[in-house]
Amino acid sequence: MATYLITGVAGFIGSALARAVLAQGDKVRGIDNLSSGKHENLEEIINRVDFREADVLDLEALHEACEGVDYVMHQAAIPSVPKSVVDPLGNNAANVDGTVNVLVAARDAKVKRVTFAASSAAYGDAPGLPKREDMLPSPISPYAVGKLAAEYYLSSFYRCYGLATVALRYFNVFGPRQDPKSQYSGVLAKFTTQMIKGEQPTVFGDGKQSRDFVYVDNVVHANLLACKAPAAEVAGKVFNVGIGKRVDLIETFEVLKKLTGYKGELKFADVRSGDVKHSVADISLIKKQLGYVPQVDFEEGLRRTIEWYKTQENAVAAQRA
């Protein structure tokens, strides 16, 4: 039985990873400072998780958390392009300094593997689609710069110290437990919950911007594969995690209309600073090296997400009644 440390375990992706690790019969230790993560994301599994409220800027806490751990899945971050534009120093501290702390603690504890939540934002406005790992990065936002810097740190720790690391460049992840209430939330979380309630969703820009929307189960699948793949094949490397297809936001809105029954139209607002116009992953490398195949397609992921948010809405309504 292996032990996995998940940073950001109370977050949207971290909590999904925790459930998957427990489901395969392994142990979960998790840390989260609860700045964006929530206890309720772990509600039915918390008694099976060695949970520690701590910040990745606390190196001592990380050293303690890494003791006896086999694998580290580093998800903790401030996951927001707009927020990084407002607060580049805070972004750098959490996303770069925090990552270096995780790597130091993992190195010292001699863990077998560290997987990292890298970001497709690293590609920025680099020309050419789909995005391939060998393309020259062109990050726009401080968030993207921080995620790219962290990738380089992972590679450095493999080369300098022999710590096996894998950076997974997530494209646009969505699914249950993604917080729709924050002004920095992902577009699908906002659209889905607004349209279920009959509220008008807003697009920043012309709605033609396109994304590779990847359901969270696919991201979980990639992380589990990255932990176990032969080090000779994957250590120190970067891999895209997406489904290899893109849809624009107007198309996404139309699919959601069909699935939610929403009758209204979109509202348009000015484009946001730091946003990328188009993004889609080339997933040939991760398929070849890790054996990754997307488990859930876009529309099925939307169905599952809508069902989860509806269940949450019904539960809230029942409490009020």
C-alpha positions in Angstrom: 0.0 0.0 0.0 1.5 3.3 -1.1 1.1 6.7 0.5 0.4 9.8 -1.6 0.8 13.3 -0.4 -1.6 15.7 -2.2 -1.0 19.4 -1.8 -4.1 21.5 -2.2 -6.1 18.4 -1.3 -9.2 20.4 -0.4 -9.4 21.9 -3.8 -11.4 20.9 -6.8 -8.7 18.8 -8.4 -6.9 17.8 -5.2 -10.1 16.3 -3.7 -10.8 14.4 -6.9 -7.2 12.9 -6.7 -7.8 12.0 -3.1 -10.9 10.0 -3.9 -9.1 8.2 -6.8 -6.1 7.2 -4.6 -8.4 5.9 -1.9 -10.4 4.0 -4.5 -7.3 2.1 -5.6 -6.6 1.1 -2.0 -3.8 3.5 -1.2 -3.3 6.0 1.6 -3.8 9.8 1.3 -2.0 12.5 3.3 -3.1 15.9 2.3 -2.2 19.5 3.1 -4.2 22.7 2.3 -4.2 26.2 3.7 -7.9 26.4 2.9 -7.5 29.7 1.1 -9.5 28.4 -1.8 -9.9 24.7 -0.9 -12.9 23.7 1.3 -13.5 21.1 4.0 -16.8 20.2 2.3 -14.8 19.0 -0.8 -13.5 16.2 1.4 -16.7 15.7 3.5 -17.4 12.0 3.0 -13.7 10.9 2.9 -12.1 13.2 5.5 -11.9 10.4 8.1 -9.8 8.4 5.6 -7.4 11.2 4.9 -4.4 12.3 7.0 -5.3 16.0 6.6 -3.0 18.8 7.7 -3.9 22.4 7.5 -0.7 24.0 6.3 0.7 26.3 3.6 3.3 25.3 1.0 5.3 28.3 2.1 5.8 26.4 5.5 8.9 24.3 4.7 8.9 22.6 8.1 5.3 21.5 7.7 6.2 20.1 4.2 9.1 18.2 5.6 6.8 16.6 8.2 4.2 15.9 5.6 6.7 14.2 3.2 7.9 11.7 5.8 7.2 8.1 4.7 5.5 9.3 1.5 5.9 7.4 -1.8 4.4 9.9 -4.2 3.6 13.6 -4.1 0.9 15.2 -6.3 1.5 18.9 -6.1 -1.7 20.8 -6.8 -1.6 23.7 -4.4 -1.5 27.0 -6.1 -3.4 30.3 -6.6 -5.0 29.1 -9.8 -6.0 32.4 -11.4 -4.8 34.4 -14.3 -6.8 37.6 -13.4 -5.7 37.4 -9.7 -2.0 37.0 -10.8 -2.3 40.2 -12.8 -3.7 42.0 -9.7 -1.1 40.5 -7.3 2.0 39.2 -9.0 4.0 39.0 -5.8 1.4 36.8 -4.1 1.2 34.6 -7.2 4.9 34.2 -7.3 5.1 33.3 -3.6 2.5 30.6 -3.8 3.2 29.2 -7.2 6.9 29.4 -7.4 8.3 29.6 -3.9 5.7 27.1 -2.7 6.7 24.6 -5.5 10.4 24.9 -4.6 9.5 24.1 -1.0 7.6 21.0 -2.1 10.5 19.9 -4.2 13.0 20.4 -1.4 10.9 18.5 1.1 10.3 15.7 -1.4 14.0 15.4 -2.2 14.9 15.3 1.4 12.3 12.6 2.1 13.5 10.6 -0.9 10.0 10.2 -2.4 9.7 8.1 -5.6 7.9 10.7 -7.8 6.5 14.2 -7.8 3.7 15.1 -10.2 2.9 18.8 -10.7 -0.1 20.7 -11.9 1.5 22.7 -14.6 -0.6 24.8 -17.0 -1.3 25.3 -20.7 -1.1 29.0 -19.9 2.7 28.6 -20.4 2.1 28.5 -24.2 0.6 31.9 -24.0 0.2 33.5 -27.4 2.8 31.3 -29.1 1.7 30.8 -32.7 0.4 27.4 -34.0 -2.2 24.9 -32.9 -2.4 22.4 -31.4 0.1 23.2 -28.6 3.0 20.7 -28.5 5.4 20.3 -25.6 8.4 21.2 -27.8 7.0 24.6 -28.7 8.8 27.7 -27.3 6.7 29.0 -24.4 5.3 32.5 -24.6 3.5 33.2 -21.3 1.5 36.3 -21.0 0.3 36.5 -17.3 2.3 36.3 -14.1 0.3 33.1 -13.4 1.7 31.6 -16.6 5.2 32.7 -15.9 5.1 31.2 -12.4 3.8 27.9 -13.7 6.5 27.8 -16.3 9.2 28.7 -13.8 8.0 25.8 -11.6 8.3 23.4 -14.5 11.9 24.4 -14.9 12.5 23.8 -11.2 11.0 20.3 -11.5 13.4 19.5 -14.3 16.3 21.0 -12.4 15.6 18.9 -9.3 15.6 15.8 -11.5 18.9 16.7 -13.1 20.6 17.9 -10.0 19.3 15.6 -7.3 17.7 12.7 -9.2 14.2 13.5 -7.9 11.8 12.0 -10.4 9.4 14.7 -11.4 6.6 14.9 -14.0 5.0 18.2 -15.0 1.5 17.9 -16.4 0.3 20.9 -18.4 -3.4 20.9 -17.6 -5.6 22.6 -20.2 -9.0 23.9 -19.1 -10.1 21.6 -16.3 -13.8 21.4 -15.3 -16.0 19.1 -13.2 -17.8 18.7 -9.8 -16.6 20.8 -6.9 -15.2 23.5 -9.0 -16.1 26.7 -7.2 -18.4 28.9 -9.3 -18.7 31.8 -6.8 -15.2 33.3 -7.1 -14.7 36.1 -9.6 -11.7 34.0 -10.8 -13.6 30.8 -11.4 -13.4 28.8 -14.5 -15.9 29.7 -17.2 -17.6 26.3 -17.2 -18.3 26.4 -13.5 -19.8 29.9 -13.8 -21.8 29.1 -17.0 -23.2 25.8 -15.6 -24.4 27.1 -12.3 -25.8 30.4 -13.7 -27.7 28.6 -16.5 -29.2 26.0 -14.1 -30.6 28.9 -12.1 -31.8 30.7 -15.2 -29.2 33.5 -14.8 -27.5 35.1 -17.8 -23.9 34.1 -18.3 -21.2 36.6 -19.4 -18.5 36.1 -22.0 -15.4 38.3 -21.8 -14.6 39.1 -25.5 -16.4 38.0 -28.6 -17.0 34.4 -27.5 -14.9 33.0 -30.3 -12.0 32.2 -28.0 -11.6 28.4 -27.9 -10.4 26.0 -25.3 -9.5 22.4 -24.8 -11.9 21.6 -22.0 -10.8 18.5 -20.0 -13.0 16.8 -17.5 -11.4 16.4 -14.1 -11.4 12.5 -14.3 -9.0 12.7 -17.2 -6.6 14.9 -15.1 -6.8 12.3 -12.3 -6.1 9.5 -14.7 -3.0 11.4 -16.1 -1.6 11.9 -12.6 -2.0 8.3 -11.6 -0.3 7.2 -14.8 2.5 9.7 -14.2 3.2 8.3 -10.8 3.8 4.8 -12.0 5.3 5.3 -15.5 9.0 4.2 -15.8 11.2 7.0 -14.7 13.4 6.6 -17.8 10.4 7.5 -19.9 9.0 10.4 -18.0 11.2 11.9 -15.3 12.1 15.5 -15.7 9.6 15.9 -18.6 6.5 17.9 -19.4 3.2 16.5 -20.8 0.0 18.1 -22.0 -3.2 16.9 -20.4 -6.3 17.6 -22.5 -8.6 15.8 -24.8 -7.1 17.1 -28.0 -10.2 19.0 -29.2 -11.3 22.6 -28.8 -14.6 24.4 -28.7 -15.3 28.1 -28.6 -17.3 29.7 -25.8 -20.4 30.3 -28.0 -20.4 26.6 -29.0 -20.0 25.7 -25.3 -22.9 27.9 -24.4 -25.1 26.2 -27.0 -24.2 22.7 -25.7 -25.0 23.9 -22.1 -28.4 25.3 -23.3 -29.3 21.9 -24.6 -28.3 20.1 -21.5 -29.7 22.6 -18.9 -32.8 23.8 -20.7 -31.7 27.5 -20.4 -33.8 29.8 -22.6 -31.8 33.0 -22.5 -28.8 34.4 -24.4 -25.2 35.4 -23.7 -24.1 38.7 -22.3 -20.8 40.1 -23.7 -18.2 42.1 -21.8 -14.7 43.5 -22.5 -11.9 41.0 -22.9 -9.8 40.4 -19.7 -6.1 41.1 -19.4 -3.8 38.1 -19.7 -6.4 35.9 -21.5 -5.2 33.7 -24.4 -7.4 33.6 -27.5 -7.1 29.9 -28.6 -5.8 26.8 -26.9 -5.9 23.0 -27.7 -3.5 20.2 -26.7 -1.5 17.9 -28.8 -1.8 14.8 -26.6 0.3 12.4 -28.8 3.3 12.5 -26.4 1.4 11.7 -23.2 -0.4 8.9 -25.1 2.9 7.4 -26.2 4.9 7.8 -23.0 2.2 7.3 -20.3 -0.5 5.4 -22.1 -2.9 8.2 -21.5 -6.3 8.1 -23.2 -9.0 10.5 -22.3 -11.6 8.7 -20.2 -14.5 11.1 -20.5 -15.3 13.3 -23.5 -16.4 17.0 -23.3 -20.2 16.5 -23.5 -20.3 13.6 -21.1 -18.2 15.6 -18.7 -20.7 18.5 -19.0 -23.6 16.1 -18.2 -21.8 14.8 -15.1 -20.9 18.3 -14.0 -24.5 19.6 -14.5 -25.9 16.7 -12.5 -23.6 17.3 -9.6 -24.4 21.1 -9.5 -28.1 20.3 -9.7 -27.7 17.9 -6.8 -26.0 20.6 -4.8 -28.8 23.1 -5.6 -31.5 20.6 -4.6 -29.7 20.0 -1.3 -29.5 23.7 -0.5 -33.2 24.1 -1.4 -34.1 21.2 0.8 -32.3 22.8 3.8 -34.1 26.1 3.3 -37.5 24.4 3.1 
